[in-house]
Amino acid sequence: MGPNYVYILIDSTIKRVNIKQMGRNALVILVLLVTLVTIASLKAKSALVQTRKTSRNDVYMTAAAVKKSKGGQATIATSTFNLAKSIVGAGVLSLPSGIAFFADEKAALIPASIMTLVMGIVAAYSFSLIGKSCEQHEATSFQDAWAKSVNPKTAWVISGGITAMCFLASLAYSIIIGDSFSSLASTFKLQGFLSHRNNIILSITAAVLLPLCSLKSLNSLAPFSLLGLGGTLYTAIVMAMRYYDGTYAAGGKFFASLAANAKPSFNTRGGFAVNHLAFVLLSMLSTSYIAHYNAPQFYNELKDTSMPRFNKVILGAFGISIALFIFMMGMGFLTFGGATAGFVLNNYSGTDGLITFARLAIGLALLTGYPFTFSALRDGILDLRKVSGEAREKAFKPLTYGLLALVTALALTLKDVGFVVSVSGALFGNALMFMVPAWMNICNKKTIAAQTKVPIDKNGKLEIAFNYGMIVSGFVMGAVGVTISTLKQLGKL
């Protein structure tokens, strides 16, 4: 299984760090985190209708504007919980494979955790920049903020980017639904038609997803939003239990029942380096942290809204998300190493009862969250085409059937959700998280300087320089991420 220790240089002294001990400490932190989130959820219950935020499963789902008011009714605690719930979702279960792509040594978790932390901090900063633009221009949506900060003629680009992310998110959900319920079918030894992945996807799409996606109102599904976060937290705890009890290690209870390509694999590649292959993980993180097109809604619905209060929400929500991402990514990778699948639950044994329940929870959460993402995809296309009124009503069903058929057809062909998540992050996550907010901030600072005829101070110039760096970084990460992910999918790497 590889070494349980890594050596780190601290204050000119080499320190030996026990990886399992680090994990035990992380488990304690997670338990405390679950307690805090539970308390927050109770406080949030009365305000869920007003905030209308669903789980991470609808992170891509709304690009529509909200009515402007001088603050809403959501408290800081409520908004923090709902934002964390929007960020954390089933996509986190693809992150362990991002490490496995460039390394199979346990020590690789250290640079991967640093990348996760840095990406989370940058994501939080860019989220704050969007709120800052909303405050300056009284904007009510991401598109509105761009139009008033940059140019209204190019606001359609933002709508197009969000719509494209909704399409890829719907595709990722279809793949995960297929994987989750295929594993469940295997566990319960279903025979015949329902024993094949593609048949399961087709059946669930026809019997469940089509009726749900055809609903004109999704309000009745809103209470199920907590199921997504609950399922994710439960899965995190079970993954930690399975790592510590060693049941998936060589000689463990479930080891023999694993497929050959799913068995833990460590230290077979002769060392590792954080090189261009790490861009796959960075692209996945870009997708995982993205919740930025919902930033205006969070800003406008916060009670007594202001940037200091908004930043408190961001600090809490992204802090929770960073901790969960590092924890779950670590538990998955430390258990399976270089053999980690694109959807880590696929590595676990079908005879593991706790994991079976996790698959069921994640699958059900995706079934109830899928319609929100799909609805945003459909509405985004109609908005881009400027279809309204009676014409919009007539286009509703044909567009629903056509889009669902297209997404399902791709899900039948593509089986690696890690590929879809990484491409989505590389193409659109980097743009919406790094490039767009940074450019909006640059334009706003220059506009204010021109209007007030007050030169930009030193700190402002440093921030602008940093923003230009974000734009360049986002472009590079996007280009390299798409290239590496595609070559990986084609078997060229």
C-alpha positions in Angstrom: 0.0 0.0 0.0 3.0 2.4 0.1 4.5 4.4 2.9 2.4 5.9 5.6 4.8 8.8 6.2 6.0 11.7 4.2 9.0 14.0 5.0 8.7 17.7 4.9 11.3 20.4 5.4 10.2 22.8 8.2 12.4 25.5 9.6 15.5 23.8 8.1 14.6 20.6 9.8 13.2 17.5 8.2 10.0 16.4 9.9 8.3 13.0 9.4 4.5 13.3 9.0 2.2 10.4 9.5 -0.4 10.5 6.8 -2.9 8.4 8.7 -2.6 10.6 11.7 -3.2 13.6 9.5 -6.4 11.8 8.3 -7.6 11.1 11.8 -7.3 14.8 12.7 -9.2 15.6 9.5 -11.9 13.2 10.5 -12.4 15.0 13.8 -12.6 18.3 11.9 -15.2 16.8 9.5 -17.4 15.6 12.4 -17.3 19.1 13.9 -18.0 20.5 10.5 -21.0 18.3 10.1 -22.3 19.5 13.4 -21.9 23.1 12.4 -23.6 22.6 9.1 -26.5 20.8 10.8 -27.0 23.8 13.1 -26.8 26.1 10.1 -29.3 24.0 8.2 -31.9 24.4 11.1 -31.4 28.1 11.1 -31.7 28.1 7.3 -34.9 26.1 7.1 -37.2 29.1 7.6 -35.4 31.1 4.9 -35.0 28.4 2.3 -38.0 29.6 0.3 -36.7 33.1 0.1 -33.2 32.2 -0.8 -34.4 29.5 -3.1 -31.0 27.9 -3.2 -30.8 24.2 -3.9 -27.8 21.9 -3.5 -24.5 21.8 -5.4 -26.5 19.8 -7.9 -28.1 23.1 -9.1 -24.8 25.0 -9.1 -25.1 25.6 -12.8 -28.8 26.1 -12.9 -29.9 29.8 -12.8 -28.8 32.6 -14.9 -32.0 34.6 -14.5 -32.1 38.0 -12.8 -33.6 38.5 -9.4 -35.6 41.6 -8.3 -33.4 44.2 -6.8 -34.0 45.3 -3.3 -31.9 46.9 -0.6 -31.1 43.6 0.9 -33.3 40.5 1.4 -34.2 38.5 4.4 -31.3 36.0 4.4 -29.0 36.1 7.5 -25.2 35.6 7.2 -25.6 32.1 8.7 -28.4 31.2 6.2 -26.5 32.5 3.2 -23.3 30.8 4.3 -25.0 27.5 4.6 -26.8 27.8 1.2 -23.7 29.0 -0.6 -21.7 26.0 0.8 -24.6 23.8 -0.2 -24.4 25.2 -3.7 -20.7 24.6 -4.1 -20.4 21.1 -2.5 -22.0 18.3 -4.5 -21.4 15.1 -6.3 -18.7 16.6 -8.4 -16.3 16.3 -5.5 -16.3 12.6 -6.0 -14.3 13.0 -9.2 -11.5 15.0 -7.5 -9.5 11.9 -6.3 -9.0 10.9 -9.9 -7.4 14.2 -10.6 -4.5 13.3 -8.3 -4.4 9.8 -9.7 -3.8 11.2 -13.1 -0.4 12.7 -12.2 0.7 10.5 -9.3 0.2 7.2 -7.4 2.2 8.1 -4.3 0.4 9.1 -1.1 2.7 12.1 -0.8 1.0 13.6 -3.9 -1.9 14.5 -1.6 0.2 17.4 -0.2 0.6 19.4 -3.5 -2.9 18.5 -4.5 -4.2 19.9 -1.2 -2.2 23.1 -1.8 -3.7 23.4 -5.2 -7.2 22.9 -3.8 -6.6 25.6 -1.1 -5.2 28.1 -3.6 -8.0 27.6 -6.1 -10.5 27.9 -3.3 -9.0 31.2 -2.2 -9.0 32.6 -5.7 -12.5 31.4 -6.3 -13.7 33.2 -3.1 -11.9 36.4 -4.2 -13.5 36.4 -7.7 -16.9 35.6 -6.1 -16.4 38.7 -4.0 -15.5 40.8 -7.1 -18.9 40.0 -8.6 -20.6 41.2 -5.5 -18.5 44.3 -5.6 -19.7 45.0 -9.2 -23.3 44.4 -8.0 -22.9 47.0 -5.2 -21.4 49.5 -7.6 -23.9 49.2 -10.4 -27.0 47.8 -8.5 -26.8 44.8 -10.7 -29.3 41.9 -10.3 -27.6 39.2 -12.3 -24.2 38.1 -13.6 -25.1 39.3 -17.1 -26.3 42.6 -15.7 -23.1 43.1 -13.8 -21.1 42.4 -16.9 -23.2 44.7 -19.0 -22.9 47.6 -16.6 -19.2 47.0 -15.9 -17.9 46.2 -19.4 -20.3 46.3 -22.4 -24.0 45.5 -22.7 -23.5 44.3 -26.3 -21.3 41.4 -25.1 -23.5 40.3 -22.2 -24.8 37.4 -24.3 -21.4 35.8 -24.0 -21.9 35.4 -20.3 -25.3 33.9 -20.9 -23.8 31.6 -23.5 -21.0 30.4 -21.1 -23.4 29.7 -18.3 -25.8 27.8 -20.6 -22.9 25.7 -21.9 -21.9 24.8 -18.3 -25.4 23.8 -17.6 -25.3 21.4 -20.6 -22.0 19.8 -19.4 -23.4 19.7 -15.9 -26.5 17.8 -17.1 -24.2 15.4 -19.0 -22.1 14.8 -15.9 -25.2 14.1 -13.8 -26.5 11.6 -16.4 -23.2 9.8 -16.3 -23.1 9.7 -12.5 -26.7 8.5 -12.3 -25.8 5.7 -14.7 -22.7 4.8 -12.6 -24.5 4.9 -9.3 -27.6 2.9 -10.3 -25.5 0.4 -12.3 -23.5 -0.3 -9.2 -26.7 -0.7 -7.2 -28.1 -3.1 -9.9 -25.0 -5.2 -9.6 -25.2 -5.1 -5.8 -28.8 -6.4 -5.8 -27.9 -8.9 -8.6 -30.5 -7.6 -11.1 -30.5 -9.7 -14.2 -31.5 -9.1 -17.9 -32.4 -5.7 -19.1 -31.5 -3.7 -16.0 -28.1 -5.3 -15.6 -26.6 -3.1 -18.3 -25.5 0.5 -17.7 -27.0 2.0 -20.9 -30.4 0.3 -20.3 -30.4 1.8 -16.8 -29.7 5.3 -18.1 -32.4 5.0 -20.8 -34.9 3.7 -18.3 -34.3 6.3 -15.6 -34.3 9.1 -18.3 -37.7 7.9 -19.7 -39.4 7.0 -16.4 -38.0 9.7 -14.0 -36.0 12.5 -15.6 -38.3 13.2 -18.6 -41.4 13.7 -16.3 -39.4 15.8 -13.8 -37.8 18.0 -16.6 -41.2 18.5 -18.1 -42.6 20.2 -15.0 -43.4 23.9 -15.5 -42.7 24.6 -11.8 -39.9 22.9 -9.8 -40.9 24.4 -6.4 -42.1 21.0 -5.2 -38.5 19.6 -5.5 -36.9 22.4 -3.5 -37.2 20.5 -0.1 -35.0 17.7 -1.5 -32.1 20.1 -1.8 -30.8 19.1 1.6 -30.6 15.5 0.4 -27.6 16.4 -1.8 -25.5 17.9 1.0 -26.6 15.2 3.5 -25.6 12.4 1.0 -22.2 14.1 0.4 -21.4 14.4 4.1 -22.5 10.8 4.7 -20.3 9.6 1.8 -17.3 11.6 3.2 -17.6 9.9 6.6 -18.0 6.4 5.0 -14.9 7.0 2.8 -12.9 7.9 5.9 -14.1 4.8 7.8 -13.1 2.6 4.9 -9.7 4.1 4.6 -9.0 3.7 8.3 -10.4 0.2 8.8 -8.2 -1.0 5.9 -10.9 -3.2 4.4 -9.9 -2.1 0.8 -6.1 -2.7 1.4 -4.4 -5.9 0.3 -5.8 -8.7 2.4 -8.8 -6.5 3.6 -12.4 -7.7 3.7 -13.4 -6.1 0.3 -10.1 -6.3 -1.5 -10.7 -9.7 -3.2 -14.1 -8.5 -4.5 -12.7 -5.6 -6.4 -12.1 -5.6 -10.2 -8.4 -5.7 -11.2 -8.4 -2.1 -12.4 -10.1 -0.9 -9.2 -7.7 -2.4 -6.7 -5.5 0.1 -4.8 -2.3 0.9 -6.6 0.6 2.8 -5.1 4.3 3.5 -5.9 4.3 1.8 -9.3 5.3 4.8 -11.5 8.7 5.5 -10.1 8.1 8.8 -8.4 5.9 11.8 -9.4 6.2 15.4 -10.4 3.6 18.2 -10.4 3.7 18.9 -14.1 1.3 19.5 -17.0 -0.7 16.4 -16.0 -1.8 18.3 -12.9 -3.9 20.6 -15.1 -6.6 18.0 -15.1 -7.0 18.4 -11.3 -7.0 22.2 -11.7 -9.7 22.0 -14.3 -11.8 19.8 -12.1 -11.4 22.3 -9.2 -12.5 25.1 -11.5 -15.8 23.2 -12.0 -16.2 22.2 -8.4 -15.8 25.7 -7.0 -17.9 27.5 -9.6 -21.0 29.1 -8.1 -20.2 32.5 -9.4 -23.3 33.2 -11.6 -25.4 33.0 -8.4 -23.2 35.7 -6.6 -25.6 38.5 -7.5 -28.6 36.6 -6.0 -26.7 35.9 -2.8 -25.6 39.6 -2.6 -29.1 41.0 -3.2 -30.9 38.5 -0.8 -28.5 39.1 2.1 -30.2 41.1 4.9 -28.7 44.6 5.3 -26.5 43.7 2.3 -23.0 45.2 2.2 -19.6 44.1 1.0 -18.3 43.4 4.6 -21.3 41.2 5.4 -21.1 39.6 1.9 -17.5 38.8 2.5 -18.3 37.1 5.8 -20.6 34.8 3.9 -17.9 34.0 1.3 -15.3 33.3 3.9 -17.5 30.8 5.8 -18.9 29.1 2.7 -15.7 28.7 0.8 -13.9 27.7 4.0 -16.3 24.8 4.5 -16.0 23.8 0.8 -12.2 23.9 0.8 -12.1 21.6 3.9 -14.6 19.1 2.5 -12.9 19.0 -0.9 -9.5 18.3 0.6 -10.9 15.7 3.0 -12.9 13.8 0.4 -10.2 14.0 -2.2 -7.7 12.7 0.3 -9.8 9.8 1.6 -10.5 8.6 -2.0 -6.9 8.9 -3.2 -5.3 7.5 0.0 -7.6 4.4 -0.4 -7.1 3.6 -4.1 -4.1 5.7 -5.3 -3.3 5.5 -9.0 -6.3 3.2 -9.6 -8.8 5.8 -8.5 -11.7 5.9 -11.0 -13.2 9.1 -12.5 -16.1 8.6 -10.1 -14.5 7.3 -6.9 -17.5 5.3 -5.7 -17.0 3.1 -8.7 -13.9 1.8 -7.0 -15.7 0.4 -4.0 -17.1 -3.1 -3.7 -20.7 -3.8 -4.6 -20.9 -5.9 -1.4 -20.1 -2.9 0.9 -23.4 -2.0 2.5 -22.3 1.5 3.7 -21.1 2.4 0.2 -24.3 1.0 -1.3 -26.3 3.4 0.8 -23.9 6.2 -0.3 -24.5 5.4 -3.9 -28.3 5.4 -3.3 -28.2 8.8 -1.5 -26.0 10.4 -4.2 -28.2 8.9 -7.0 -31.5 10.1 -5.5 -30.0 13.6 -4.8 -29.0 13.8 -8.5 -32.4 12.7 -9.7 -34.1 15.5 -7.8 -31.3 18.0 -8.6 -31.1 17.2 -12.3 -34.3 19.1 -13.3 -33.0 22.4 -11.9 -29.8 22.2 -14.0 -31.7 21.0 -17.1 -34.3 23.8 -16.6 -31.5 26.4 -16.6 -30.0 24.8 -19.8 -33.4 25.0 -21.5 -34.2 28.6 -20.3 -30.7 29.7 -21.3 -31.1 28.5 -24.9 -34.6 30.2 -25.1 -33.2 33.4 -23.6 -30.3 33.4 -26.1 -32.7 32.9 -28.9 -34.9 35.7 -27.4 -38.0 33.4 -27.4 -40.8 34.6 -25.3 -44.6 34.5 -24.8 -46.6 32.0 -26.7 -43.6 31.0 -28.8 -41.8 30.0 -25.7 -44.7 27.8 -24.5 -44.8 26.1 -27.9 -41.0 25.4 -27.8 -41.0 24.1 -24.3 -41.8 20.4 -25.0 -39.9 19.9 -28.2 -36.8 21.6 -26.7 -37.1 19.5 -23.6 -37.3 16.2 -25.6 -34.5 17.2 -27.9 -32.1 18.4 -25.3 -32.7 15.4 -23.0 -32.2 13.0 -25.9 -28.9 14.7 -26.8 -27.6 14.6 -23.3 -28.7 11.0 -22.8 -27.0 9.9 -26.1 -23.7 11.5 -25.0 -24.0 9.9 -21.5 -24.4 6.5 -23.2 -21.1 7.1 -25.0 -19.0 8.9 -22.5 -18.4 6.9 -19.3 -15.7 9.0 -17.6 -17.4 11.7 -15.6 -13.9 13.0 -14.6 -13.4 13.9 -18.3 -16.6 15.9 -18.5 -15.9 17.7 -15.3 -12.4 18.6 -16.3 -13.4 19.8 -19.8 -16.3 21.9 -18.3 -13.9 23.5 -15.8 -11.2 24.1 -18.5 -13.5 25.6 -21.0 -16.0 27.6 -18.9 -15.1 27.3 -15.2 -11.8 29.0 -15.7 -13.4 31.8 -17.7 -16.3 32.5 -15.2 -14.1 32.1 -12.2 -10.8 33.7 -13.3 -11.2 35.8 -16.4 -14.7 37.4 -16.3 -14.7 38.8 -12.7 -11.1 40.0 -13.0 -11.9 41.9 -16.2 -15.0 43.4 -14.7 -13.0 44.7 -11.7 -10.3 46.2 -14.0 -13.0 48.0 -16.0 -14.8 49.3 -12.9 -11.6 50.6 -11.4 -10.6 52.4 -14.6 -14.2 53.8 -14.9 -14.2 55.2 -11.4 -10.8 56.8 -11.9 -11.9 58.4 -15.1 -15.2 59.7 -13.6 -13.7 61.0 -10.4 -10.4 62.1 -12.1 -8.6 60.5 -9.2 -5.6 58.4 -10.2 -5.6 54.7 -9.2 -3.5 54.3 -6.0 -0.7 51.8 -5.5 -2.9 49.2 -4.0 -5.4 49.6 -6.8 -2.6 49.2 -9.4 -1.4 46.0 -7.7 -4.9 44.6 -7.7 -5.2 45.4 -11.4 -1.9 43.6 -12.0 -3.1 40.6 -10.1 -6.4 40.7 -12.1 -4.4 40.6 -15.3 -2.5 37.7 -13.9 -5.8 35.9 -13.2 -6.9 36.4 -16.8 -3.7 35.0 -18.3 -3.7 32.1 -15.8 -7.3 31.3 -16.6 -6.6 31.3 -20.3 -3.5 29.1 -19.9 -5.2 26.7 -17.6 -8.2 26.4 -19.9 -6.2 25.7 -23.0 -3.8 23.2 -21.4 -6.7 21.6 -19.4 -8.8 20.9 -22.5 -5.8 19.5 -24.3 -4.6 17.2 -21.6 -8.1 16.0 -20.7 -8.9 15.2 -24.4 -5.6 13.4 -24.9 -6.2 11.4 -21.7 -9.7 10.4 -22.9 -8.2 9.4 -26.3 -5.6 7.2 -24.6 -2.7 9.4 -25.7 -1.5 10.0 -22.2 
